[in-house]
Amino acid sequence: MSLKDQITEDMKTAMRAKDTARLGTVRLLLSACKQREIDERVTLTDADVVAIVDKLIKQRKDSITQFTAAARMDLADKESAELVVLEAYLPKRLSADEVDAAVRAIVTELGATGPGDMGKVMGAVKQRLAGNADMGLVSAAVKRALTQ
C-alpha cells in the first residue's frame, strides 16, 4: 500500500471515529498532495508525499514559533497537534551521528574541500537522505564537514 493510500485510509478511519482534529490535518495533507498532482500533472510517489509532509511540518514548526512568541498558546497547541499527526507519516529519521557519517562519506566521495563546495554537497545529500533526515541537521553537518 502506498503512503497516499494509507493517508486516504486514515482519513476514512478518522471520519468513522469522528476525530475532527485528526481528520482536518489528514484532509489538509491529502489536499496538498492532490494540488501538487494537478499542478504538475503527475502521480505522486511515496518520496513525493514525504517531501510534502516535510514541507507541512516545517510550516507547522514555524507557526508554533511565531504563535509562542505572540503568546497565542491556543493556536500553538493546535499547530502542535497537527505536527504530531503529520510526523506519523514520515519514515524513521536518522540520528545525528548517522547523518554526520553519511555527510562525511558524501564529502569524501565528491572530493569537496571547503565552504565553496556546499551547494554541490547539499545537492548530493538531499538526493540520498531526502525524507530520512531533518535538513536543518543535515545542513549543520555539511558545514562542519566542510570547515574541518
C-alpha positions, -999 to +999 in steps of 0.1 A: +000+000+000+014+034-010+017+062+015-010+082-002-034+052+000-025+049+037-033+086+042-067+081+025-075+051+047-065+072+078-089+099+067-117+073+064-109+060+099-108+095+114-143+101+098-157+070+113-142+078+147-155+114+145-119+126+153-123+161+139-088+173+147-070+144+130-095+145+101-087+181+094-050+175+094-053+144+072-076+163+048-051+191+046-023+167+037-044+150+010-054+184-004-017+193-007-010+160-024-039+165-049-029+201-056+007+190-065-007+162-087-029+187-105-003+214-108+025+191-121+002+166-139+020+136-122+012+107-100+030+112-067+054+086-054+060+079-017+091+101-019+070+130-032+044+125-005+072+125+022+085+158+007+050+173+010+048+161+046+082+176+053+071+209+039+039+209+060+059+200+092+083+229+085+053+252+082+039+240+115+072+244+133+075+280+120+039+287+131+044+273+165+075+296+170+055+326+158+024+318+179+045+312+210+063+345+206+030+362+203+017+345+234-011+327+214-008+293+231-042+282+219-030+284+183+004+270+191-013+240+207-035+234+176-004+235+154+014+211+177-014+187+175-013+189+137+025+184+138+021+151+157-003+138+131+019+148+102+051+133+118+034+099+118+037+097+080+075+102+080+099+073+078+122+067+108+147+096+109+184+092+111+202+101+143+227+130+144+257+105+143+242+087+113+237+120+095+273+130+103+287+097+090+266+099+058+277+135+052+314+127+057+311+098+033+295+120+006+321+148+011+349+123+007+332+107-023+327+141-040+362+154-031+347+185-016+373+207+002+358+238+015+327+260+021+326+268-017+315+232-023+285+235+000+260+236-029+274+205-046+275+185-014+239+196-003+226+186-037+240+151-033+230+148+003+194+159-004+191+131-030+204+104-007+188+115+026+156+131+015+128+122+039+152+103+062+168+132+080+160+167+092+175+190+065+185+216+092+205+189+109+220+179+076+230+215+067+248+219+100+266+186+094+277+197+059+290+230+073+310+211+100+324+186+075+335+213+050+352+236+076+373+208+092 
